Amino acid sequence: QVHLVESGGGLVQAGGSLRLSCQASGFTFGSYHMGWFRQAPGKEREFVAGTVWSGGNTDYADFVKGRFSISIDNAKNTMYLQMNSLKPEDTAVYYCAARLSFSSRVEVRDTNYAYWGQGTQVTVSS
């Protein structure tokens, strides 16, 4: 059974950094895509970053390019999202997600991800 658990959220001042973690279990990683999404109050859930689990292609939403970085530690079955230069508009609940796929292209549509974590709150104060 696929299980995803996020951690690392919290309160940070604008300009600060946080690193989110997504501990994965219940599946082998070679054929899975992994993604980070976020949802702010009153807004739709949106794609933030994604990667092919094997550590291949990555993709980022334009609003985080140059500030956020996704990475994977296969030995720990963990995906990370390093978030730098945080802005108040980054405030949201952040979710990690997984989907079985053999494509080399990262999926940005949340409806195509089958497995989700419970989310972790990130709050950026101005």
C-alpha atoms as a printed R data frame, in Angstrom:
    type eleno elety resid chain resno      x      y       z
1   ATOM     1    CA   GLN     A     1  0.000  0.000   0.000
2   ATOM     2    CA   VAL     A     2  1.404  3.356  -1.046
3   ATOM     3    CA   HIS     A     3  1.877  5.743   1.835
4   ATOM     4    CA   LEU     A     4  3.212  9.301   1.709
5   ATOM     5    CA   VAL     A     5  3.971 11.456   4.728
6   ATOM     6    CA   GLU     A     6  5.043 15.099   4.461
7   ATOM     7    CA   SER     A     7  6.942 17.018   7.097
8   ATOM     8    CA   GLY     A     8  8.991 20.168   7.458
9   ATOM     9    CA   GLY     A     9  6.342 22.846   7.174
10  ATOM    10    CA   GLY     A    10  6.140 25.767   9.539
11  ATOM    11    CA   LEU     A    11  6.185 29.511   9.967
12  ATOM    12    CA   VAL     A    12  9.004 31.487   8.374
13  ATOM    13    CA   GLN     A    13  9.636 35.126   7.569
14  ATOM    14    CA   ALA     A    14  9.712 36.363   4.001
15  ATOM    15    CA   GLY     A    15 13.093 35.683   2.464
16  ATOM    16    CA   GLY     A    16 13.644 32.631   4.624
17  ATOM    17    CA   SER     A    17 13.943 28.949   3.742
18  ATOM    18    CA   LEU     A    18 12.278 25.665   4.556
19  ATOM    19    CA   ARG     A    19 12.863 22.108   3.434
20  ATOM    20    CA   LEU     A    20  9.887 19.839   3.067
21  ATOM    21    CA   SER     A    21 10.236 16.075   3.158
22  ATOM    22    CA   CYS     A    22  7.992 13.380   1.744
23  ATOM    23    CA   GLN     A    23  8.626  9.931   3.204
24  ATOM    24    CA   ALA     A    24  7.366  7.272   0.817
25  ATOM    25    CA   SER     A    25  6.611  3.607   1.455
26  ATOM    26    CA   GLY     A    26  4.786  0.696  -0.129
27  ATOM    27    CA   PHE     A    27  6.135  0.966  -3.650
28  ATOM    28    CA   THR     A    28  9.269  0.693  -5.667
29  ATOM    29    CA   PHE     A    29 10.452  3.874  -7.171
30  ATOM    30    CA   GLY     A    30 11.702  3.177 -10.614
31  ATOM    31    CA   SER     A    31  8.362  3.604 -12.344
32  ATOM    32    CA   TYR     A    32  6.824  6.396 -10.301
33  ATOM    33    CA   HIS     A    33  6.593 10.098 -10.819
34  ATOM    34    CA   MET     A    34  6.629 12.286  -7.741
35  ATOM    35    CA   GLY     A    35  5.253 15.757  -7.375
36  ATOM    36    CA   TRP     A    36  4.743 18.638  -4.984
37  ATOM    37    CA   PHE     A    37  1.495 20.595  -5.070
38  ATOM    38    CA   ARG     A    38  0.094 23.338  -2.924
39  ATOM    39    CA   GLN     A    39 -3.270 24.771  -2.048
40  ATOM    40    CA   ALA     A    40 -3.855 28.180  -0.538
41  ATOM    41    CA   PRO     A    41 -7.159 29.105   1.125
42  ATOM    42    CA   GLY     A    42 -9.841 29.775  -1.453
43  ATOM    43    CA   LYS     A    43 -7.625 28.686  -4.338
44  ATOM    44    CA   GLU     A    44 -7.265 25.646  -6.534
45  ATOM    45    CA   ARG     A    45 -4.533 23.133  -5.853
46  ATOM    46    CA   GLU     A    46 -1.570 23.890  -8.090
47  ATOM    47    CA   PHE     A    47  1.553 22.157  -9.300
48  ATOM    48    CA   VAL     A    48  4.793 23.301  -7.706
49  ATOM    49    CA   ALA     A    49  7.485 20.833  -8.780
50  ATOM    50    CA   GLY     A    50  7.834 17.270  -9.960
51  ATOM    51    CA   THR     A    51 10.334 14.633 -10.897
52  ATOM    52    CA   VAL     A    52 10.645 11.206 -12.312
53  ATOM    53    CA   TRP     A    53 11.513  9.085  -9.290
54  ATOM    54    CA   SER     A    54 14.575  7.627 -10.870
55  ATOM    55    CA   GLY     A    55 16.089 11.055 -10.610
56  ATOM    56    CA   GLY     A    56 15.658 12.019 -14.217
57  ATOM    57    CA   ASN     A    57 13.604 14.876 -15.495
58  ATOM    58    CA   THR     A    58 12.347 17.603 -13.218
59  ATOM    59    CA   ASP     A    59  9.874 20.390 -13.800
60  ATOM    60    CA   TYR     A    60  8.910 23.498 -11.858
61  ATOM    61    CA   ALA     A    61  6.078 25.955 -11.908
62  ATOM    62    CA   ASP     A    62  7.234 29.318 -13.204
63  ATOM    63    CA   PHE     A    63  6.504 31.015  -9.898
64  ATOM    64    CA   VAL     A    64  9.084 28.863  -8.059
65  ATOM    65    CA   LYS     A    65 11.813 28.542 -10.653
66  ATOM    66    CA   GLY     A    66 15.124 29.652  -9.239
67  ATOM    67    CA   ARG     A    67 13.811 29.503  -5.673
68  ATOM    68    CA   PHE     A    68 12.652 25.902  -5.087
69  ATOM    69    CA   SER     A    69 14.516 22.691  -5.770
70  ATOM    70    CA   ILE     A    70 13.234 19.122  -5.777
71  ATOM    71    CA   SER     A    71 15.442 16.183  -4.938
72  ATOM    72    CA   ILE     A    72 15.268 12.513  -4.063
73  ATOM    73    CA   ASP     A    73 17.214 10.317  -1.693
74  ATOM    74    CA   ASN     A    74 16.548  6.809  -2.934
75  ATOM    75    CA   ALA     A    75 18.299  5.209   0.040
76  ATOM    76    CA   LYS     A    76 15.859  6.935   2.395
77  ATOM    77    CA   ASN     A    77 12.804  6.632   0.151
78  ATOM    78    CA   THR     A    78 12.368 10.352   0.585
79  ATOM    79    CA   MET     A    79 11.679 13.285  -1.670
80  ATOM    80    CA   TYR     A    80 12.556 16.835  -0.667
81  ATOM    81    CA   LEU     A    81 11.491 20.315  -1.633
82  ATOM    82    CA   GLN     A    82 14.052 22.944  -0.737
83  ATOM    83    CA   MET     A    83 12.302 26.308  -0.666
84  ATOM    84    CA   ASN     A    84 14.412 29.458  -0.615
85  ATOM    85    CA   SER     A    85 13.555 33.153  -0.846
86  ATOM    86    CA   LEU     A    86 10.077 32.432   0.410
87  ATOM    87    CA   LYS     A    87  7.340 34.972  -0.184
88  ATOM    88    CA   PRO     A    88  4.028 35.516   1.608
89  ATOM    89    CA   GLU     A    89  2.243 34.258  -1.495
90  ATOM    90    CA   ASP     A    90  3.943 30.872  -0.988
91  ATOM    91    CA   THR     A    91  1.728 30.368   2.043
92  ATOM    92    CA   ALA     A    92 -0.285 27.191   1.493
93  ATOM    93    CA   VAL     A    93 -0.694 23.573   2.449
94  ATOM    94    CA   TYR     A    94  1.914 21.609   0.535
95  ATOM    95    CA   TYR     A    95  1.217 18.067  -0.602
96  ATOM    96    CA   CYS     A    96  3.385 15.388  -2.090
97  ATOM    97    CA   ALA     A    97  1.904 13.023  -4.620
98  ATOM    98    CA   ALA     A    98  2.866  9.922  -6.584
99  ATOM    99    CA   ARG     A    99  1.744  8.301  -9.798
100 ATOM   100    CA   LEU     A   100  2.769  5.185 -11.617
101 ATOM   101    CA   SER     A   101  4.117  6.166 -15.003
102 ATOM   102    CA   PHE     A   102  6.631  5.093 -17.592
103 ATOM   103    CA   SER     A   103  6.707  8.486 -19.251
104 ATOM   104    CA   SER     A   104  9.835 10.614 -19.151
105 ATOM   105    CA   ARG     A   105  7.729 13.752 -18.881
106 ATOM   106    CA   VAL     A   106  6.695 15.087 -15.499
107 ATOM   107    CA   GLU     A   107  2.933 15.264 -15.007
108 ATOM   108    CA   VAL     A   108  1.687 18.650 -13.793
109 ATOM   109    CA   ARG     A   109 -2.032 17.861 -13.512
110 ATOM   110    CA   ASP     A   110 -3.030 16.883 -10.000
111 ATOM   111    CA   THR     A   111 -5.906 14.739 -11.256
112 ATOM   112    CA   ASN     A   112 -3.379 12.344 -12.746
113 ATOM   113    CA   TYR     A   113 -1.740 11.580  -9.419
114 ATOM   114    CA   ALA     A   114 -3.184  8.598  -7.579
115 ATOM   115    CA   TYR     A   115 -1.503  8.860  -4.200
116 ATOM   116    CA   TRP     A   116 -1.346 11.815  -1.840
117 ATOM   117    CA   GLY     A   117  0.071 12.719   1.518
118 ATOM   118    CA   GLN     A   118 -1.857 14.523   4.230
119 ATOM   119    CA   GLY     A   119 -0.165 17.867   3.585
120 ATOM   120    CA   THR     A   120  2.026 20.177   5.622
121 ATOM   121    CA   GLN     A   121  1.302 23.849   6.299
122 ATOM   122    CA   VAL     A   122  3.766 26.484   5.164
123 ATOM   123    CA   THR     A   123  3.163 30.026   6.361
124 ATOM   124    CA   VAL     A   124  5.342 32.914   5.235
125 ATOM   125    CA   SER     A   125  5.006 36.159   7.149
126 ATOM   126    CA   SER     A   126  5.778 39.535   5.629
